Amino acid sequence: MRSISPLLVLFLLFYLGFQSCAVKKSEPATPPNIILFLIDDMGLMDTSVPFLTDAAGQPHSYPLNDFYITPNMENLSAQGIRFTNFYAHSVCSPSRTSIMTGQNSARHGVTNWIRSESDNRTTYGPSSWNWKGLTKASLTLPRLLQTLGYKTIHVGKAHFGPFDSEGEDPLNIGFEVNIAGSSIGQPGSYLGTEGFGHTGGNKSRAVPGLEKYHGKDIFLTEALTLEANQAISEAKKDGKPFFLNMSHYAVHAPFYSDKRFADHYKNSGYSDQAQAYATLIEGIDKSLGDIMQHVKELGIGENTLLIFLGDNGSDAPLPIEDNYSSSSPLKGKKGNHWEGGMRVPFIAAWVTPDVKNKNQQLLPISQGAVQPQLGTILDIFPTINRVAGVQTPPAYPLDGFDLHQQLSGKYNQDRDLIFLNHFPHGDHRSNYFTSMVQADWKLVYHYHPESNQPSYELFYLKDDPFESKNLADTQPERLKSMMQALAKELADKQALLPEKDNHPLPLIIPE
């Protein structure tokens, strides 16, 4: 019998090893679990994690970062990446609809917060704005994930449509499980002893579906966390990947104090309302830690992606001084056209990183990194779809961009750097405006329907991130070019403009 040469043996071992690796690489990955951890009214500064950076691009803390206590957010940012320039719409319903659809509010038409009882168009608002919100016919993120076998779970605030609409019930827009979600945009009460609004507080905003906690000494944030963890356990038992839309009612008003954390702030020098708000913040941070720990204990942390973000700027009950308040040093707060109304915290991480399973190889996330490139609320839809392997219909008008390059710490050369925030309504902190961020510049167009004489604000965010210098009068060419770009964005999205005498107001581009 002929012997096999040592070189041939080495070749065969190398070949078989290569083939083995090739087979493993071509095997389909188990679909990753996805948790979208969404906080209502949480702005960029409502955390001990510094999101703003200094001139060298390093995280820089400000006084509000020292006030809030969020150790689990700190841990999450250490094992993942945070964005310092992440934008949402300035009020909640537009942002939440954009998360579900990947479209800008100017396109999907939900341009104001949805009042549950009636159309809150406001005096000069567009008469046909989409106040009914999402419907059974809407192409939504959970509906697409369901086609791949995901168990889609909604927990907490929904606010996708008014009372008696299809969007009122998350089950109508692609969720298989709905826990405590309805039309309401805020809780009637945070206290189980008040039935979360059924027996105390604001009964018109009573939180549904948590009857087993009524009369008990439990805070709403904790009850929702317990329910979310139970739903995760059931998904694992069913052998299904899950998408959890963990959408806390906190930290929206009314600002109840969560007594578990009250002592942490009693000597802070802040008002009682501000201290209560801080306990709400610490409560959602505990929820974050509890859910992450539960996922790890189930042994699925290495295959679970967690995305943490807010839906609009901060509404913390802090004094407003020269238009600086709860987002300071950013100007403005929830509902404003300034950065404090639209910049929100965003962190993405694998719950158990460093395992380098197939999904982590497909979506590597830099650890302890800060991403300065712009990201937006519109990017959630395409990013999650890519992670899950969902194909969006080619004809679907998508406004967001896949974040996978940016999550790995790279710069995405292919995305545009525009974010449009269209608010053609009144009766809020800033009325009848459209703002557009374009790379390092920002334009704000104020409609002024009463006089039909618009006004403009222009900021160079690279040198003036806190919007202290309006350059509209000193940079006429820049103003004109940005107004032309803004007009194109609105036209492309078929945006509805404020109306006067039943006619849309014309956009006036300066000469």
Protein Blocks (a to p, Z undefined) as FASTA:
>chain_A
ZZddfklmmmmmmmmmmmmmmmmmmpccddddddddddehiafklcfbdfbdcfkopacd
dfklmmpccfklmmmmmmmccdfbbcddfbfklmmmmmmnopafklnopabccdfkbcce
bjmlcfkbcfklpafklccfklmmmmnopacddehjeklacehiaklpmklnopabdghi
afbfbdfbfcfklonopagcjfklccehilmmgoiacdfklmmmmmmmmmmmmmmmnopa
cddddddfblcdcddddfklmmmmmmnopafklmmmmmmmmmmmmmmmmmmmmmmmnopm
mmcccddddfbdcfbdcddeehiafkocbecdehiabfklmgccdddddfbghklpaklm
mmccdehiacfbdcdfklmmmmmmmmnopacdfklccfbdcfklmmnopacfkbccbdcd
ddfbehifbgciadddehjbccdddfklmnopacdddddfklmmnopaccklmmmmlmmm
mmmmmmmmmmmnopacddeehiacdddddZZ
